[in-house]
Amino acid sequence: MPFRDKLLALTVVCLWAFNMIVIKLGVAEIPPLLTTALRFTLVSLLLVPFTRITRRQLPGVLLVSFTFGTIHFGLLFTALEHAEAGTSAVVLQLGAPIATVLACLLLREPLGLTRSAGLAISVAGILVLAIGPTLPPASALVLLLISATGWAVTNLIVKQVEGIRPMAMMGWSSLFSVPQLLLASWILEADHWGMVATAGWNGWFSVVYSAVGSSIIGYGIWYWLLQRHSINAVVPYSMLNPLLTVLFGIVLIGDDPSPVKMIGALIMVVGVALILRKPTPTLPDAAE
């Protein structure tokens, strides 16, 4: 990717890392599924009036509304009620190797030995971080793993939907995800509207920042990058998310600078550096 696009990818990861801290604070005041629904309501209000999708694009958009809105974000917000932000970000990054492997298997994008080694090292870094003292309870861990898979599948779907603009994808998929999330909130969450009435700064800031900073700006740029570069060139940048989330957690909300977190983060940086290298052209497998 050009240097400009690499900077854009890094900017998106910073926006997402800060979003994890914001969500962690916000779901303490507004129930997580309802927070997610409010987030996507705001996104759709800001984008749908200015965008259009075709009938051919509709199935892909509907799929993204489920895999991205309901599965990825709905379960992420729910898990963050009971999990530490930095460790949650670590577990979520399993979505990156999942997406990379799926791209190789289904889209026949090149991987190569160097990237394979980088993936293995990155996963090892994730495991080091995840086995530390902040490992979430089993229920939250399962939700995070499913959320990561939803994110990985979403990347593949977005890659296959032809001719749709990033803001149209974001706006319309958000619109279609709102009824799914409201139904889930009505079934699974108690006193949700009462908590909305008493929510403070953290709750409402999490809704606005998640909608504008993370969704519209962050994912708008991310979809733009995915449409111009291979998944294996873009997705690995997201693996820097846990390192940044851990650092933001230490600085902004007083998380402990655990040695396990630092060691795992450093291992991940090495893995990401290898993944971001181009496949070796002399290897037959890398050239296919």
HUUR-V882280 format. One record per run of one state. SS is the DSSP state (h for helix, s for strand, l for the rest). FROM is the first residue (numbers start at 1). TO is the last residue. If there is no record, write none. Layout:
# HUUR-V882280
ss->[SS | SS]
from->[FROM | FROM]
to->[TO | TO]
This chain:
# HUUR-V882280
ss->[l | h | l | h | l | h | l | h | l | h | l | h | l | h | l | h | l | h | l | h | l | h | l | h | l | h | l]
from->[1 | 3 | 27 | 32 | 51 | 55 | 80 | 85 | 93 | 94 | 107 | 112 | 131 | 138 | 161 | 166 | 189 | 192 | 199 | 201 | 227 | 231 | 254 | 259 | 276 | 284 | 288]
to->[2 | 26 | 31 | 50 | 54 | 79 | 84 | 92 | 93 | 106 | 111 | 130 | 137 | 160 | 165 | 188 | 191 | 198 | 200 | 226 | 230 | 253 | 258 | 275 | 283 | 287 | 288]
